[in-house]
Amino acid sequence: MKEKIVGFYEDRKSIVWLMIIFVPLIILVVGSFMAKEIFWDSFLWRYFWAPVVADAEREPVNGISAGYNIVNTIIYGIILVISFFGIIELIRHFDISINKKFVYTLLPWVILGGSLRSLEDADLFKSPFDKFMITPMIYFVLGFSAVFLMLIGAHLSRIEWDTDKSKYMGLLILTPLPFFYLFLGSFIEPFFISFIVVVLLFLSLTFLIGLIYLDLDEKYLFFTYGTTLLSISLSYNVYIILFRDSANPLEVVIITMLGSILTFLFLGFFWISGRVSLTGFKREYFEIFSRPLNLLICWAHLFDASSTYRGVTAFGYAEKHVLPGFLIEYTGPEILFVVKIVLILVVIYVLDILLEEDFSEDESLRSFLKFVIIVLGTAPAVRNTLRLAMGV
């Protein structure tokens, strides 16, 4: 039975994915017109769009508050799983290697998401653009953009160039960005002189074009755009942190140091335990947890816990996610560190120890899984930290 299902999927892969993507969309769109009260008012608006609008407006909308609820949390989780496997299929189709280098080149987009989200908290974006800077909409936008650029780069890598392709790559990188900035500028509040951003834009491009010659081929075109956009976004963050009266610039140092110290102590525990026979820990556990991607997982989630802890205890913020909010309410914010440590232990144990043989034949799947887990920790941590530092 399993072989028949797999065979059916392999033979009709494109049709299956088109149905997965478009059938639910068609049902929701048609339903919103044909039975508006059921599909729009009672479902899409109530559980998905209204919380986004409420977040952007900073007040409840028709009695619906900002934040996550059980329904949208479950649906977003399903979308995340489907997106994960869909992107994996695209990556395999275009023969893009998923390894440490792949993860590193995507990190600017992850940080960009947190940076832009914090700028929305600072009321930088005008309506209606601000709605798309709200979580999780911003990650749909950035995720689609990164995948789109990745596919363009992969396609370019298959083209036989008659001349020096680096010239064309330079034009491809340079040309759209000024137009993008001019378009985006109409949706941004003028916090400071625009030419500063333009200067940063071209300075970063000068650096990034050089990186193309350092073994970053066309498949990593999205890295160049992601890093350039990140330089623009962070320039606004830095300006607000430096010149806003209510800013708390030390929070960047405090939270980053707290997350780093906890990561050091966490790894130190395995290093010491591996050398004390009474603990029963094997020495290779330290090597496993200190692998680059595993180290990023540890730091990202302890960084996230640190930023939430500071926000709740020092500034009176509330957790919007359903499960963490429940745990904080009944046990206190300290529970987040315990939850994160358990999560780190389980994830790394399952991926690198329990299922080591299973993933040995498909290292790409394991690497991409780790990337998704890194995103789930890094993005909210960056947003929280920058928001606290900006004092918004």
N, C-alpha and C positions, 0 to 999 in steps of 0.2 A: 504493500500500500504506500509506504513512504517513498519507494523508488518511483512509483507512478506519479505521485504528487510532485516530486523533484523533477521528473522528466517533463511533466506538463508545464511546470514553471520555466524550465530552461528553454523549451520550444516556443513558449509564448511570453517571454519575459517582458517585452515592450508593451504588449497588450495588458498584461497584469498590472504593470506600474501606471499605465494611463488610466486604468479603471480605479486603482487605489487613489490616485490624485483627483481625477475629475468627477467620478460618480458622487462622492460626498459633496463636492462643491456645487454640482448641478442640482442635487437634491435640496441643499440649503438655499441656493439662489432662487430656484423655482418656488420652493416652499415659502420663502419670504415674500414673494409676490402673490402667490395663490392662497396662502394661509398665514397672513402676516402676524396675527396674534399668537399663533403656536410657534412658528419658526423664528420670527424676529423678536417680538415683544417678550415672549416667555422663555426664550432660549438664548439666541445670539446676543440680543441687547442686554438682557438681565445678567447673564453669567460671563460675558466676554467683553463687549464693547463699552457698556456702562461703567464697569470698574476702571477701564482705561481713561474714559472721559472724566470720571470723578477724580482720578489721579492727576490729570492735567489741569483740571479746574480747582484742585485743592479743596473740594467740598463734595458731599454726597450729591448724586444726581437722581432725582425721583426716588429718594430713599435708598439708593444703592451706593454703597461705600467703595472706596478704592481698595485694591488689594486682591488677593487670591481667595477663591472659595473651593469647596470640594469638587464641584463640577468642572470648573476650568482647569483645576490642578490635574485631574484625571485625564481630561482631553489633551491638555498640553503635553502630558507625559506620553500619551499615545502618539501624538504628532512627533515628539522627539524620537521615539523608537522607530517610527516609519521613516523619518528623515535620515536617521542614522544608517539604516540599511539601504535607503535610496542613494545616499551619497557614496556609500561603499561600492554599490554597483557602478555608479558613474566613474569613480576613481579606477576601478578595475578595468572598465571598458576602455578608458583612455590611457591605461598602463602607467598610472602615476604611482610612484613608490611611496607608501605610507611608512615613514620611519621618523627618527628623531628630527631630521632636517625638515620634514614636512610639518611636524608639530611646531617647530620653532618659527617657521615662516608664517604660520597662521596665528601665532600669539599676538601680533599687533592688532588684528581684528578683534580678538577677545578683549584686550585692554581698551581698544577704541569703543567697544560697546559700553563698558563701565564708565568711561570718560564722558561720552555723549549723554548717557543716562543721568549722570551727575549734573551736567550742564542744563538738562531739562529741569532738574530740581532747582537750579538757579534762575529759572525763567528766561533762559537765553533764546529759546525758540518761540516763534509766533504760531498762532493757530492758523490752519489746521495741522501744520507740520509737527507741532509739539506732540500730537497724539501718537505719531510714529516713533517718537523717542521714548515712549513708555514701555517698560518691560511687560510682556515678552515681544511686543511688536518690533522693537528695535533689533532684536536678535533674528527675527524673520528677515528684516530688511538687510542687515549686515551679512547674514548667512547666505541669502540668495546672491548678494553682490559678490561675496568671496568665491562661491561656487561658480558663478557666471564667469568671473575673471580667470578662475582656474581652468575652466573648460576652453576658454579662448586661448590661453597659454598653451594648453595641451594640443589644441588644434594647430597652433603656429609651429609647434615642435615637429609636426609631421610634414611641414611644407619644405620642399627643396628650394633653397634660396640660390639665385644665380649670382647675387652680389653679397656684400658684407651685410648680413642680417642685423648686426648691432645698430646700424643707422636706422633701420625701420623700427626696431624695438625702442630706440630712443624717442622717435616721433610718436609711437604708440603710447608711450608713458607720458610724454610731455603734453601732447595736444589736448586731451580731454580735461585735465585738471583745472586749468584756469576757467574754463567754461563751467565746470562743476562748482567752483568757488563762487562765480558770479551768480549762478542759479541759487546756491545755498544762501548767499548773502542776503537775498530778499526775505528770507525766513528767519534771520538772526537779528537779535537786538544789538545795536552798536555799542558794545561794552568798551571797546577801545579802537584805536586807529587801525583801519583795515590794512594799510600797507605793511604793517608788522607781520600780519599773517601771510601776505604775499611773499615777503622776504623769506620767512621761514619755509614757505612752500618750495621756493626754488633752491634754497640752501639744502633742504632735505633731498630734493631731486638730484642735485649734484652728487650728493653722497650715495644715493640709492642707485643711480645709473652706474656708478663705479662698482657697486656690488654685483651687478650683472656679470661682470668679468671675473668675479670671484666664485665661480661655480654655482651661480643662481641662474638656471636656464629659463626658457619661456614658460615652463610649467609653474614657475614661481612668480609670475607676473602679479598675482594678487598680493604677494608680499610687498612689492614696491608701492602699490596703491594703498594698502593697509597702513604701512608705516608713514607714508606721506600724510594721509588723512589723520592719522594719530598725532602727528606733529602739530597739525592745525588745531585739533581738539584740545590737546594738552596745553597749547599756548593760551587758550582761553581759561583753562583751569588755573594755570600758574598766575595769570593776571588777576583773577578774582581772589585767589588765595593771598596774593601780595598786597592788594589794594582795597579789599573789602574790609570795612570796620569790624564786622562780626566774625571775621575769618579766624580759624584756629590752625595755623600752619604746622604747629608741633604735632598735630594728630597724625600727619603722614609719617613722621619719625616714630612716634609712640606705637602706632598700630603695626607698622612694618617691622620694627624691632621686636615687638611682642610675638608676632607670627614667626619671625626668624629664630628667636630664642627657643620657642616651643618646638620648632622643627629640629633644632640642634639637640634639645633635651630628648626628644622622641628617638632620634637616631642614636644618640649617646646611650640610651637604655639598651638598645640592641647590641651596640658595640661592647658595652660592659658585660651584658648578659651572656654574650657569646664566648666570653673569656672566663666566666665563672661556672664551673662544672655543675654546681648545685642547682642552677636555674633550669637546666635542661634545654636551653636555647642553643641552636646550632650557629656556628660562626658565619655560615653563608647567609643567614637571615639579614645581617647587617649589609652584606654586599647586595642582596636583593632590594632592600628598602632604599639603598643609596644610589641605585641606578638612576640616570638622569630623569626619565619620565616619572619614575616612582617618587623621586625627590621633589619634582614639581607638584605631584599630587599631594604629598605631605604638606608642602609649604602653602599651596593654594588654599587648601581647606582649613588649615590652622590660621592662615591670614584672614580668611572669611570669618571664622569664629571670633577672632580678635577684633575685627571691625564691628561685628554685631554686638559683641560684649561691650565695647567702648560706647557705641551708640546708645545702647539700652541703659547702661549704668551711669555714664557721665553726662548724657544729653537728654535722656528721657524718651528716646525713640522707641517705637513699637515694631516688632517683627510682623511682616505681612504674610509670610508663607504659613500655610495651615499647620503643618506638623511642628516646625520649630516654634511657632507662636504658642501652640498648645503646651509644649514642653517648658518654655520659658515662664508661662503664666503659672504653672503648677509646681515647678521645681526651682526656677531662677535661671538667669542667663549663663551661669557657670556650666550648666548641663550641656551647652553647645560644644564645649571642648571635649567632653566625654563622648558625645555623639560623633563628632568629627574623627576622633581617634579610633573609635570602633569602626567607623566607615572606612577609614584608611586601611586598617588592619584587614578587614574583610575583603575589600577590593583587591589589594595587592596579594593577599594570600590566595584568593580564587584565581586571579589572572596569571600569577607568576609561580605558584607552587601547586595548587590543587589541579589546575587545568594546563599545566606546563606542556604536557605531551600533546594535548588537543590543539593548542595554539602554535606548537612548533611547526605545523604544516601551513599555518595561516597567520604569520606574524603581523601582517597588515591589519587584520581585524583587531588584534590585541592592541596595537599602537593607536588605532583610531578610537577604540573604547577608552583608552587612557586619556586621549585628547579631550573627549567629551566630558570625562570626569574632571579634568583640569579646568575646562570652561565653566562647569557648574560651581567651582570654587572661586576661580579668579575673577570672573565678571562681576558678581555681587560684591566681592571684597574691594575691588577697585572703585566701584560706584559708592559704596558706603564710606570708604576712606576719604575720597575726594569730596564727598558731600559734607562730611564732618569738618574737613579742613577748610572748605569754603564758607562754613557757617550758615548753611541753608537747610 
